[in-house]
Amino acid sequence: MIITILILLAFSLLSLVFVYMAITERDLLKATAFSAGQSICYAVILQAMGAADIVMTYVAVSVGLYSALLIFVISKTERFEEVSSR
């Protein structure tokens, strides 16, 4: 029981770190990787709660399809976010 709570706490904090890094990153490809890391943390949290069927779908969609789609879209645009000087 205590190990499950520690896993939930650790991966919740790690997911917050990934979210912050994804939001502040100017390189869109790195931001996509951080977003995938955050999704993996959520998958571990769902697995710790015993929702294995949801984890299988979540990993396939959020880590696989979503990341692949974002990488495809980034390849069609510019990789780095421009900084406006106002």
PDB file of N, CA, C and O in Angstrom, chain B, residues numbered from 101:
ATOM      1  N   MET B 101       0.824  -1.199   0.000  1.00  0.00           N
ATOM      2  CA  MET B 101       0.000   0.000   0.000  1.00  0.00           C
ATOM      3  C   MET B 101       0.865   1.259   0.000  1.00  0.00           C
ATOM      4  O   MET B 101       0.619   2.183  -0.774  1.00  0.00           O
ATOM      5  N   ILE B 102       1.872   1.294   0.863  1.00  0.00           N
ATOM      6  CA  ILE B 102       2.720   2.481   0.952  1.00  0.00           C
ATOM      7  C   ILE B 102       3.572   2.641  -0.312  1.00  0.00           C
ATOM      8  O   ILE B 102       3.871   3.762  -0.723  1.00  0.00           O
ATOM      9  N   ILE B 103       3.959   1.521  -0.924  1.00  0.00           N
ATOM     10  CA  ILE B 103       4.754   1.593  -2.156  1.00  0.00           C
ATOM     11  C   ILE B 103       3.908   2.180  -3.280  1.00  0.00           C
ATOM     12  O   ILE B 103       4.413   2.961  -4.086  1.00  0.00           O
ATOM     13  N   THR B 104       2.641   1.818  -3.343  1.00  0.00           N
ATOM     14  CA  THR B 104       1.752   2.373  -4.362  1.00  0.00           C
ATOM     15  C   THR B 104       1.603   3.878  -4.201  1.00  0.00           C
ATOM     16  O   THR B 104       1.613   4.620  -5.184  1.00  0.00           O
ATOM     17  N   ILE B 105       1.466   4.318  -2.975  1.00  0.00           N
ATOM     18  CA  ILE B 105       1.335   5.756  -2.719  1.00  0.00           C
ATOM     19  C   ILE B 105       2.621   6.491  -3.090  1.00  0.00           C
ATOM     20  O   ILE B 105       2.574   7.585  -3.653  1.00  0.00           O
ATOM     21  N   LEU B 106       3.764   5.893  -2.775  1.00  0.00           N
ATOM     22  CA  LEU B 106       5.035   6.522  -3.151  1.00  0.00           C
ATOM     23  C   LEU B 106       5.210   6.589  -4.663  1.00  0.00           C
ATOM     24  O   LEU B 106       5.722   7.580  -5.184  1.00  0.00           O
ATOM     25  N   ILE B 107       4.790   5.544  -5.372  1.00  0.00           N
ATOM     26  CA  ILE B 107       4.854   5.553  -6.835  1.00  0.00           C
ATOM     27  C   ILE B 107       3.953   6.644  -7.391  1.00  0.00           C
ATOM     28  O   ILE B 107       4.353   7.388  -8.286  1.00  0.00           O
ATOM     29  N   LEU B 108       2.745   6.742  -6.867  1.00  0.00           N
ATOM     30  CA  LEU B 108       1.818   7.784  -7.321  1.00  0.00           C
ATOM     31  C   LEU B 108       2.394   9.174  -7.083  1.00  0.00           C
ATOM     32  O   LEU B 108       2.316  10.038  -7.955  1.00  0.00           O
ATOM     33  N   LEU B 109       2.967   9.389  -5.917  1.00  0.00           N
ATOM     34  CA  LEU B 109       3.536  10.692  -5.584  1.00  0.00           C
ATOM     35  C   LEU B 109       4.742  11.020  -6.459  1.00  0.00           C
ATOM     36  O   LEU B 109       4.849  12.130  -6.980  1.00  0.00           O
ATOM     37  N   ALA B 110       5.644  10.063  -6.623  1.00  0.00           N
ATOM     38  CA  ALA B 110       6.865  10.304  -7.407  1.00  0.00           C
ATOM     39  C   ALA B 110       6.540  10.602  -8.862  1.00  0.00           C
ATOM     40  O   ALA B 110       7.079  11.549  -9.435  1.00  0.00           O
ATOM     41  N   PHE B 111       5.664   9.805  -9.467  1.00  0.00           N
ATOM     42  CA  PHE B 111       5.368  10.021 -10.881  1.00  0.00           C
ATOM     43  C   PHE B 111       4.458  11.224 -11.100  1.00  0.00           C
ATOM     44  O   PHE B 111       4.471  11.810 -12.183  1.00  0.00           O
ATOM     45  N   SER B 112       3.677  11.604 -10.105  1.00  0.00           N
ATOM     46  CA  SER B 112       2.905  12.844 -10.215  1.00  0.00           C
ATOM     47  C   SER B 112       3.832  14.054 -10.241  1.00  0.00           C
ATOM     48  O   SER B 112       3.644  14.972 -11.039  1.00  0.00           O
ATOM     49  N   LEU B 113       4.827  14.050  -9.366  1.00  0.00           N
ATOM     50  CA  LEU B 113       5.787  15.153  -9.353  1.00  0.00           C
ATOM     51  C   LEU B 113       6.634  15.165 -10.623  1.00  0.00           C
ATOM     52  O   LEU B 113       6.920  16.232 -11.167  1.00  0.00           O
ATOM     53  N   LEU B 114       7.034  13.992 -11.094  1.00  0.00           N
ATOM     54  CA  LEU B 114       7.811  13.912 -12.331  1.00  0.00           C
ATOM     55  C   LEU B 114       6.998  14.400 -13.530  1.00  0.00           C
ATOM     56  O   LEU B 114       7.544  15.036 -14.431  1.00  0.00           O
ATOM     57  N   SER B 115       5.706  14.109 -13.544  1.00  0.00           N
ATOM     58  CA  SER B 115       4.866  14.592 -14.642  1.00  0.00           C
ATOM     59  C   SER B 115       4.745  16.117 -14.610  1.00  0.00           C
ATOM     60  O   SER B 115       4.692  16.755 -15.661  1.00  0.00           O
ATOM     61  N   LEU B 116       4.702  16.697 -13.423  1.00  0.00           N
ATOM     62  CA  LEU B 116       4.679  18.162 -13.327  1.00  0.00           C
ATOM     63  C   LEU B 116       5.963  18.775 -13.877  1.00  0.00           C
ATOM     64  O   LEU B 116       5.928  19.823 -14.522  1.00  0.00           O
ATOM     65  N   VAL B 117       7.089  18.127 -13.623  1.00  0.00           N
ATOM     66  CA  VAL B 117       8.361  18.603 -14.162  1.00  0.00           C
ATOM     67  C   VAL B 117       8.346  18.542 -15.688  1.00  0.00           C
ATOM     68  O   VAL B 117       8.784  19.480 -16.354  1.00  0.00           O
ATOM     69  N   PHE B 118       7.841  17.435 -16.241  1.00  0.00           N
ATOM     70  CA  PHE B 118       7.766  17.309 -17.699  1.00  0.00           C
ATOM     71  C   PHE B 118       6.828  18.355 -18.301  1.00  0.00           C
ATOM     72  O   PHE B 118       7.120  18.898 -19.366  1.00  0.00           O
ATOM     73  N   VAL B 119       5.724  18.640 -17.646  1.00  0.00           N
ATOM     74  CA  VAL B 119       4.794  19.658 -18.148  1.00  0.00           C
ATOM     75  C   VAL B 119       5.467  21.030 -18.165  1.00  0.00           C
ATOM     76  O   VAL B 119       5.356  21.768 -19.144  1.00  0.00           O
ATOM     77  N   TYR B 120       6.157  21.363 -17.090  1.00  0.00           N
ATOM     78  CA  TYR B 120       6.855  22.652 -17.040  1.00  0.00           C
ATOM     79  C   TYR B 120       7.906  22.746 -18.137  1.00  0.00           C
ATOM     80  O   TYR B 120       8.015  23.772 -18.808  1.00  0.00           O
ATOM     81  N   MET B 121       8.681  21.675 -18.322  1.00  0.00           N
ATOM     82  CA  MET B 121       9.725  21.682 -19.340  1.00  0.00           C
ATOM     83  C   MET B 121       9.129  21.778 -20.744  1.00  0.00           C
ATOM     84  O   MET B 121       9.703  22.437 -21.612  1.00  0.00           O
ATOM     85  N   ALA B 122       7.992  21.133 -20.977  1.00  0.00           N
ATOM     86  CA  ALA B 122       7.348  21.201 -22.288  1.00  0.00           C
ATOM     87  C   ALA B 122       6.824  22.604 -22.575  1.00  0.00           C
ATOM     88  O   ALA B 122       6.888  23.072 -23.712  1.00  0.00           O
ATOM     89  N   ILE B 123       6.313  23.266 -21.564  1.00  0.00           N
ATOM     90  CA  ILE B 123       5.755  24.601 -21.769  1.00  0.00           C
ATOM     91  C   ILE B 123       6.846  25.637 -21.995  1.00  0.00           C
ATOM     92  O   ILE B 123       6.672  26.545 -22.808  1.00  0.00           O
ATOM     93  N   THR B 124       7.954  25.519 -21.299  1.00  0.00           N
ATOM     94  CA  THR B 124       9.005  26.539 -21.392  1.00  0.00           C
ATOM     95  C   THR B 124      10.007  26.285 -22.516  1.00  0.00           C
ATOM     96  O   THR B 124      10.812  27.167 -22.816  1.00  0.00           O
ATOM     97  N   GLU B 125       9.986  25.127 -23.139  1.00  0.00           N
ATOM     98  CA  GLU B 125      10.953  24.783 -24.192  1.00  0.00           C
ATOM     99  C   GLU B 125      10.627  25.525 -25.488  1.00  0.00           C
ATOM    100  O   GLU B 125       9.465  25.598 -25.889  1.00  0.00           O
ATOM    101  N   ARG B 126      11.651  26.073 -26.138  1.00  0.00           N
ATOM    102  CA  ARG B 126      11.469  26.776 -27.405  1.00  0.00           C
ATOM    103  C   ARG B 126      11.617  25.847 -28.604  1.00  0.00           C
ATOM    104  O   ARG B 126      11.109  26.146 -29.685  1.00  0.00           O
ATOM    105  N   ASP B 127      12.306  24.727 -28.424  1.00  0.00           N
ATOM    106  CA  ASP B 127      12.456  23.733 -29.487  1.00  0.00           C
ATOM    107  C   ASP B 127      11.218  22.829 -29.453  1.00  0.00           C
ATOM    108  O   ASP B 127      10.992  22.112 -28.477  1.00  0.00           O
ATOM    109  N   LEU B 128      10.430  22.868 -30.512  1.00  0.00           N
ATOM    110  CA  LEU B 128       9.161  22.148 -30.515  1.00  0.00           C
ATOM    111  C   LEU B 128       9.348  20.637 -30.486  1.00  0.00           C
ATOM    112  O   LEU B 128       8.496  19.926 -29.953  1.00  0.00           O
ATOM    113  N   LEU B 129      10.435  20.133 -31.041  1.00  0.00           N
ATOM    114  CA  LEU B 129      10.687  18.699 -31.015  1.00  0.00           C
ATOM    115  C   LEU B 129      10.998  18.225 -29.597  1.00  0.00           C
ATOM    116  O   LEU B 129      10.541  17.161 -29.179  1.00  0.00           O
ATOM    117  N   LYS B 130      11.774  19.016 -28.860  1.00  0.00           N
ATOM    118  CA  LYS B 130      12.048  18.675 -27.460  1.00  0.00           C
ATOM    119  C   LYS B 130      10.772  18.785 -26.622  1.00  0.00           C
ATOM    120  O   LYS B 130      10.550  17.970 -25.726  1.00  0.00           O
ATOM    121  N   ALA B 131       9.948  19.768 -26.902  1.00  0.00           N
ATOM    122  CA  ALA B 131       8.688  19.917 -26.182  1.00  0.00           C
ATOM    123  C   ALA B 131       7.779  18.713 -26.409  1.00  0.00           C
ATOM    124  O   ALA B 131       7.070  18.287 -25.498  1.00  0.00           O
ATOM    125  N   THR B 132       7.799  18.166 -27.624  1.00  0.00           N
ATOM    126  CA  THR B 132       7.028  16.962 -27.919  1.00  0.00           C
ATOM    127  C   THR B 132       7.565  15.772 -27.131  1.00  0.00           C
ATOM    128  O   THR B 132       6.788  14.954 -26.639  1.00  0.00           O
ATOM    129  N   ALA B 133       8.874  15.672 -27.008  1.00  0.00           N
ATOM    130  CA  ALA B 133       9.471  14.595 -26.222  1.00  0.00           C
ATOM    131  C   ALA B 133       9.111  14.730 -24.745  1.00  0.00           C
ATOM    132  O   ALA B 133       8.831  13.730 -24.083  1.00  0.00           O
ATOM    133  N   PHE B 134       9.116  15.952 -24.226  1.00  0.00           N
ATOM    134  CA  PHE B 134       8.714  16.164 -22.836  1.00  0.00           C
ATOM    135  C   PHE B 134       7.239  15.822 -22.630  1.00  0.00           C
ATOM    136  O   PHE B 134       6.865  15.280 -21.590  1.00  0.00           O
ATOM    137  N   SER B 135       6.412  16.135 -23.610  1.00  0.00           N
ATOM    138  CA  SER B 135       4.999  15.781 -23.542  1.00  0.00           C
ATOM    139  C   SER B 135       4.807  14.261 -23.537  1.00  0.00           C
ATOM    140  O   SER B 135       3.942  13.746 -22.829  1.00  0.00           O
ATOM    141  N   ALA B 136       5.604  13.557 -24.316  1.00  0.00           N
ATOM    142  CA  ALA B 136       5.545  12.093 -24.306  1.00  0.00           C
ATOM    143  C   ALA B 136       6.001  11.546 -22.961  1.00  0.00           C
ATOM    144  O   ALA B 136       5.439  10.567 -22.470  1.00  0.00           O
ATOM    145  N   GLY B 137       7.011  12.165 -22.361  1.00  0.00           N
ATOM    146  CA  GLY B 137       7.461  11.753 -21.026  1.00  0.00           C
ATOM    147  C   GLY B 137       6.380  11.948 -19.977  1.00  0.00           C
ATOM    148  O   GLY B 137       6.209  11.119 -19.083  1.00  0.00           O
ATOM    149  N   GLN B 138       5.658  13.046 -20.093  1.00  0.00           N
ATOM    150  CA  GLN B 138       4.543  13.300 -19.181  1.00  0.00           C
ATOM    151  C   GLN B 138       3.451  12.251 -19.365  1.00  0.00           C
ATOM    152  O   GLN B 138       2.841  11.816 -18.388  1.00  0.00           O
ATOM    153  N   SER B 139       3.201  11.846 -20.591  1.00  0.00           N
ATOM    154  CA  SER B 139       2.197  10.817 -20.854  1.00  0.00           C
ATOM    155  C   SER B 139       2.626   9.463 -20.291  1.00  0.00           C
ATOM    156  O   SER B 139       1.793   8.701 -19.800  1.00  0.00           O
ATOM    157  N   ILE B 140       3.910   9.168 -20.360  1.00  0.00           N
ATOM    158  CA  ILE B 140       4.413   7.919 -19.773  1.00  0.00           C
ATOM    159  C   ILE B 140       4.244   7.934 -18.256  1.00  0.00           C
ATOM    160  O   ILE B 140       3.904   6.914 -17.657  1.00  0.00           O
ATOM    161  N   CYS B 141       4.481   9.089 -17.636  1.00  0.00           N
ATOM    162  CA  CYS B 141       4.259   9.197 -16.190  1.00  0.00           C
ATOM    163  C   CYS B 141       2.793   8.940 -15.837  1.00  0.00           C
ATOM    164  O   CYS B 141       2.498   8.255 -14.858  1.00  0.00           O
ATOM    165  N   TYR B 142       1.883   9.489 -16.633  1.00  0.00           N
ATOM    166  CA  TYR B 142       0.465   9.239 -16.395  1.00  0.00           C
ATOM    167  C   TYR B 142       0.114   7.773 -16.581  1.00  0.00           C
ATOM    168  O   TYR B 142      -0.728   7.238 -15.859  1.00  0.00           O
ATOM    169  N   ALA B 143       0.757   7.118 -17.546  1.00  0.00           N
ATOM    170  CA  ALA B 143       0.506   5.691 -17.765  1.00  0.00           C
ATOM    171  C   ALA B 143       0.960   4.872 -16.561  1.00  0.00           C
ATOM    172  O   ALA B 143       0.284   3.923 -16.165  1.00  0.00           O
ATOM    173  N   VAL B 144       2.100   5.233 -15.978  1.00  0.00           N
ATOM    174  CA  VAL B 144       2.576   4.528 -14.779  1.00  0.00           C
ATOM    175  C   VAL B 144       1.615   4.756 -13.616  1.00  0.00           C
ATOM    176  O   VAL B 144       1.341   3.839 -12.842  1.00  0.00           O
ATOM    177  N   ILE B 145       1.107   5.973 -13.497  1.00  0.00           N
ATOM    178  CA  ILE B 145       0.139   6.271 -12.437  1.00  0.00           C
ATOM    179  C   ILE B 145      -1.135   5.443 -12.619  1.00  0.00           C
ATOM    180  O   ILE B 145      -1.660   4.888 -11.654  1.00  0.00           O
ATOM    181  N   LEU B 146      -1.628   5.363 -13.850  1.00  0.00           N
ATOM    182  CA  LEU B 146      -2.827   4.559 -14.107  1.00  0.00           C
ATOM    183  C   LEU B 146      -2.579   3.078 -13.832  1.00  0.00           C
ATOM    184  O   LEU B 146      -3.460   2.388 -13.320  1.00  0.00           O
ATOM    185  N   GLN B 147      -1.388   2.586 -14.167  1.00  0.00           N
ATOM    186  CA  GLN B 147      -1.059   1.189 -13.902  1.00  0.00           C
ATOM    187  C   GLN B 147      -0.986   0.932 -12.399  1.00  0.00           C
ATOM    188  O   GLN B 147      -1.427  -0.117 -11.929  1.00  0.00           O
ATOM    189  N   ALA B 148      -0.436   1.875 -11.646  1.00  0.00           N
ATOM    190  CA  ALA B 148      -0.357   1.719 -10.193  1.00  0.00           C
ATOM    191  C   ALA B 148      -1.744   1.699  -9.557  1.00  0.00           C
ATOM    192  O   ALA B 148      -1.948   1.082  -8.511  1.00  0.00           O
ATOM    193  N   MET B 149      -2.693   2.380 -10.197  1.00  0.00           N
ATOM    194  CA  MET B 149      -4.065   2.370  -9.682  1.00  0.00           C
ATOM    195  C   MET B 149      -4.850   1.152 -10.137  1.00  0.00           C
ATOM    196  O   MET B 149      -5.986   0.949  -9.708  1.00  0.00           O
ATOM    197  N   GLY B 150      -4.256   0.341 -11.000  1.00  0.00           N
ATOM    198  CA  GLY B 150      -4.897  -0.906 -11.403  1.00  0.00           C
ATOM    199  C   GLY B 150      -5.797  -0.802 -12.614  1.00  0.00           C
ATOM    200  O   GLY B 150      -6.702  -1.620 -12.783  1.00  0.00           O
ATOM    201  N   ALA B 151      -5.569   0.178 -13.453  1.00  0.00           N
ATOM    202  CA  ALA B 151      -6.397   0.351 -14.646  1.00  0.00           C
ATOM    203  C   ALA B 151      -5.611  -0.077 -15.880  1.00  0.00           C
ATOM    204  O   ALA B 151      -5.287   0.747 -16.735  1.00  0.00           O
ATOM    205  N   ALA B 152      -5.307  -1.370 -15.967  1.00  0.00           N
ATOM    206  CA  ALA B 152      -4.441  -1.878 -17.044  1.00  0.00           C
ATOM    207  C   ALA B 152      -5.065  -1.713 -18.422  1.00  0.00           C
ATOM    208  O   ALA B 152      -4.349  -1.434 -19.383  1.00  0.00           O
ATOM    209  N   ASP B 153      -6.374  -1.876 -18.546  1.00  0.00           N
ATOM    210  CA  ASP B 153      -7.016  -1.735 -19.848  1.00  0.00           C
ATOM    211  C   ASP B 153      -6.965  -0.296 -20.357  1.00  0.00           C
ATOM    212  O   ASP B 153      -6.821  -0.067 -21.558  1.00  0.00           O
ATOM    213  N   ILE B 154      -7.081   0.658 -19.463  1.00  0.00           N
ATOM    214  CA  ILE B 154      -6.991   2.062 -19.847  1.00  0.00           C
ATOM    215  C   ILE B 154      -5.560   2.412 -20.225  1.00  0.00           C
ATOM    216  O   ILE B 154      -5.334   3.211 -21.134  1.00  0.00           O
ATOM    217  N   VAL B 155      -4.592   1.821 -19.531  1.00  0.00           N
ATOM    218  CA  VAL B 155      -3.181   2.080 -19.815  1.00  0.00           C
ATOM    219  C   VAL B 155      -2.829   1.663 -21.236  1.00  0.00           C
ATOM    220  O   VAL B 155      -2.118   2.387 -21.933  1.00  0.00           O
ATOM    221  N   MET B 156      -3.311   0.518 -21.669  1.00  0.00           N
ATOM    222  CA  MET B 156      -2.991   0.035 -23.012  1.00  0.00           C
ATOM    223  C   MET B 156      -3.482   1.019 -24.085  1.00  0.00           C
ATOM    224  O   MET B 156      -2.770   1.297 -25.049  1.00  0.00           O
ATOM    225  N   THR B 157      -4.678   1.533 -23.913  1.00  0.00           N
ATOM    226  CA  THR B 157      -5.216   2.503 -24.865  1.00  0.00           C
ATOM    227  C   THR B 157      -4.500   3.838 -24.750  1.00  0.00           C
ATOM    228  O   THR B 157      -4.191   4.466 -25.763  1.00  0.00           O
ATOM    229  N   TYR B 158      -4.234   4.277 -23.530  1.00  0.00           N
ATOM    230  CA  TYR B 158      -3.606   5.574 -23.291  1.00  0.00           C
ATOM    231  C   TYR B 158      -2.205   5.625 -23.894  1.00  0.00           C
ATOM    232  O   TYR B 158      -1.831   6.619 -24.516  1.00  0.00           O
ATOM    233  N   VAL B 159      -1.437   4.565 -23.712  1.00  0.00           N
ATOM    234  CA  VAL B 159      -0.078   4.547 -24.259  1.00  0.00           C
ATOM    235  C   VAL B 159      -0.114   4.566 -25.785  1.00  0.00           C
ATOM    236  O   VAL B 159       0.663   5.281 -26.418  1.00  0.00           O
ATOM    237  N   ALA B 160      -1.002   3.792 -26.368  1.00  0.00           N
ATOM    238  CA  ALA B 160      -1.077   3.742 -27.829  1.00  0.00           C
ATOM    239  C   ALA B 160      -1.466   5.096 -28.418  1.00  0.00           C
ATOM    240  O   ALA B 160      -0.913   5.510 -29.436  1.00  0.00           O
ATOM    241  N   VAL B 161      -2.395   5.773 -27.794  1.00  0.00           N
ATOM    242  CA  VAL B 161      -2.883   7.036 -28.340  1.00  0.00           C
ATOM    243  C   VAL B 161      -1.982   8.203 -27.954  1.00  0.00           C
ATOM    244  O   VAL B 161      -1.524   8.935 -28.831  1.00  0.00           O
ATOM    245  N   SER B 162      -1.716   8.394 -26.661  1.00  0.00           N
ATOM    246  CA  SER B 162      -1.018   9.608 -26.230  1.00  0.00           C
ATOM    247  C   SER B 162       0.478   9.570 -26.510  1.00  0.00           C
ATOM    248  O   SER B 162       1.054  10.582 -26.908  1.00  0.00           O
ATOM    249  N   VAL B 163       1.107   8.437 -26.313  1.00  0.00           N
ATOM    250  CA  VAL B 163       2.550   8.368 -26.562  1.00  0.00           C
ATOM    251  C   VAL B 163       2.823   8.070 -28.034  1.00  0.00           C
ATOM    252  O   VAL B 163       3.737   8.645 -28.625  1.00  0.00           O
ATOM    253  N   GLY B 164       2.041   7.181 -28.623  1.00  0.00           N
ATOM    254  CA  GLY B 164       2.289   6.770 -29.999  1.00  0.00           C
ATOM    255  C   GLY B 164       1.731   7.711 -31.039  1.00  0.00           C
ATOM    256  O   GLY B 164       2.488   8.415 -31.706  1.00  0.00           O
ATOM    257  N   LEU B 165       0.425   7.736 -31.188  1.00  0.00           N
ATOM    258  CA  LEU B 165      -0.209   8.512 -32.261  1.00  0.00           C
ATOM    259  C   LEU B 165      -0.038  10.017 -32.097  1.00  0.00           C
ATOM    260  O   LEU B 165       0.295  10.720 -33.051  1.00  0.00           O
ATOM    261  N   TYR B 166      -0.266  10.501 -30.897  1.00  0.00           N
ATOM    262  CA  TYR B 166      -0.189  11.945 -30.656  1.00  0.00           C
ATOM    263  C   TYR B 166       1.220  12.473 -30.915  1.00  0.00           C
ATOM    264  O   TYR B 166       1.388  13.503 -31.569  1.00  0.00           O
ATOM    265  N   SER B 167       2.231  11.771 -30.403  1.00  0.00           N
ATOM    266  CA  SER B 167       3.611  12.211 -30.615  1.00  0.00           C
ATOM    267  C   SER B 167       4.000  12.123 -32.089  1.00  0.00           C
ATOM    268  O   SER B 167       4.662  13.019 -32.612  1.00  0.00           O
ATOM    269  N   ALA B 168       3.595  11.056 -32.753  1.00  0.00           N
ATOM    270  CA  ALA B 168       3.907  10.909 -34.179  1.00  0.00           C
ATOM    271  C   ALA B 168       3.237  12.012 -34.995  1.00  0.00           C
ATOM    272  O   ALA B 168       3.848  12.555 -35.916  1.00  0.00           O
ATOM    273  N   LEU B 169       2.007  12.344 -34.672  1.00  0.00           N
ATOM    274  CA  LEU B 169       1.309  13.415 -35.374  1.00  0.00           C
ATOM    275  C   LEU B 169       1.989  14.758 -35.150  1.00  0.00           C
ATOM    276  O   LEU B 169       2.147  15.537 -36.090  1.00  0.00           O
ATOM    277  N   LEU B 170       2.391  15.035 -33.918  1.00  0.00           N
ATOM    278  CA  LEU B 170       3.073  16.297 -33.641  1.00  0.00           C
ATOM    279  C   LEU B 170       4.413  16.384 -34.353  1.00  0.00           C
ATOM    280  O   LEU B 170       4.772  17.447 -34.860  1.00  0.00           O
ATOM    281  N   ILE B 171       5.159  15.286 -34.401  1.00  0.00           N
ATOM    282  CA  ILE B 171       6.440  15.291 -35.105  1.00  0.00           C
ATOM    283  C   ILE B 171       6.218  15.521 -36.605  1.00  0.00           C
ATOM    284  O   ILE B 171       6.994  16.233 -37.241  1.00  0.00           O
ATOM    285  N   PHE B 172       5.178  14.931 -37.164  1.00  0.00           N
ATOM    286  CA  PHE B 172       4.857  15.154 -38.573  1.00  0.00           C
ATOM    287  C   PHE B 172       4.518  16.618 -38.828  1.00  0.00           C
ATOM    288  O   PHE B 172       4.982  17.199 -39.809  1.00  0.00           O
ATOM    289  N   VAL B 173       3.721  17.212 -37.964  1.00  0.00           N
ATOM    290  CA  VAL B 173       3.340  18.617 -38.138  1.00  0.00           C
ATOM    291  C   VAL B 173       4.550  19.528 -37.967  1.00  0.00           C
ATOM    292  O   VAL B 173       4.693  20.507 -38.700  1.00  0.00           O
ATOM    293  N   ILE B 174       5.418  19.223 -37.014  1.00  0.00           N
ATOM    294  CA  ILE B 174       6.619  20.031 -36.813  1.00  0.00           C
ATOM    295  C   ILE B 174       7.525  19.956 -38.032  1.00  0.00           C
ATOM    296  O   ILE B 174       8.166  20.945 -38.388  1.00  0.00           O
ATOM    297  N   SER B 175       7.586  18.792 -38.679  1.00  0.00           N
ATOM    298  CA  SER B 175       8.428  18.669 -39.876  1.00  0.00           C
ATOM    299  C   SER B 175       7.906  19.532 -41.018  1.00  0.00           C
ATOM    300  O   SER B 175       8.673  19.896 -41.910  1.00  0.00           O
ATOM    301  N   LYS B 176       6.626  19.863 -41.009  1.00  0.00           N
ATOM    302  CA  LYS B 176       6.050  20.719 -42.045  1.00  0.00           C
ATOM    303  C   LYS B 176       6.188  22.205 -41.720  1.00  0.00           C
ATOM    304  O   LYS B 176       5.952  23.049 -42.585  1.00  0.00           O
ATOM    305  N   THR B 177       6.561  22.530 -40.501  1.00  0.00           N
ATOM    306  CA  THR B 177       6.710  23.929 -40.092  1.00  0.00           C
ATOM    307  C   THR B 177       8.147  24.153 -39.629  1.00  0.00           C
ATOM    308  O   THR B 177       9.034  23.354 -39.931  1.00  0.00           O
ATOM    309  N   GLU B 178       8.369  25.232 -38.902  1.00  0.00           N
ATOM    310  CA  GLU B 178       9.689  25.510 -38.348  1.00  0.00           C
ATOM    311  C   GLU B 178       9.821  24.835 -36.998  1.00  0.00           C
ATOM    312  O   GLU B 178       8.864  24.753 -36.229  1.00  0.00           O
ATOM    313  N   ARG B 179      11.023  24.354 -36.726  1.00  0.00           N
ATOM    314  CA  ARG B 179      11.239  23.581 -35.498  1.00  0.00           C
ATOM    315  C   ARG B 179      11.317  24.474 -34.269  1.00  0.00           C
ATOM    316  O   ARG B 179      10.849  24.091 -33.198  1.00  0.00           O
ATOM    317  N   PHE B 180      11.898  25.654 -34.408  1.00  0.00           N
ATOM    318  CA  PHE B 180      12.103  26.517 -33.256  1.00  0.00           C
ATOM    319  C   PHE B 180      11.070  27.626 -33.231  1.00  0.00           C
ATOM    320  O   PHE B 180      10.706  28.180 -34.268  1.00  0.00           O
ATOM    321  N   GLU B 181      10.605  27.942 -32.039  1.00  0.00           N
ATOM    322  CA  GLU B 181       9.655  29.010 -31.853  1.00  0.00           C
ATOM    323  C   GLU B 181      10.379  30.340 -31.952  1.00  0.00           C
ATOM    324  O   GLU B 181      11.448  30.520 -31.368  1.00  0.00           O
ATOM    325  N   GLU B 182       9.796  31.268 -32.690  1.00  0.00           N
ATOM    326  CA  GLU B 182      10.414  32.577 -32.834  1.00  0.00           C
ATOM    327  C   GLU B 182      10.101  33.442 -31.625  1.00  0.00           C
ATOM    328  O   GLU B 182       9.017  33.360 -31.048  1.00  0.00           O
ATOM    329  N   VAL B 183      11.060  34.266 -31.254  1.00  0.00           N
ATOM    330  CA  VAL B 183      10.879  35.174 -30.129  1.00  0.00           C
ATOM    331  C   VAL B 183      10.548  36.544 -30.687  1.00  0.00           C
ATOM    332  O   VAL B 183      11.320  37.106 -31.463  1.00  0.00           O
ATOM    333  N   SER B 184       9.405  37.083 -30.298  1.00  0.00           N
ATOM    334  CA  SER B 184       9.018  38.411 -30.784  1.00  0.00           C
ATOM    335  C   SER B 184       9.677  39.470 -29.914  1.00  0.00           C
ATOM    336  O   SER B 184       9.726  39.333 -28.691  1.00  0.00           O
ATOM    337  N   SER B 185      10.174  40.508 -30.531  1.00  0.00           N
ATOM    338  CA  SER B 185      10.844  41.586 -29.785  1.00  0.00           C
ATOM    339  C   SER B 185       9.941  42.817 -29.783  1.00  0.00           C
ATOM    340  O   SER B 185      10.001  43.665 -30.674  1.00  0.00           O
ATOM    341  N   ARG B 186       9.127  42.882 -28.779  1.00  0.00           N
ATOM    342  CA  ARG B 186       8.209  44.042 -28.638  1.00  0.00           C
ATOM    343  C   ARG B 186       8.659  44.928 -27.534  1.00  0.00           C
ATOM    344  O   ARG B 186       8.024  45.947 -27.263  1.00  0.00           O
TER     345      ARG B 186
END
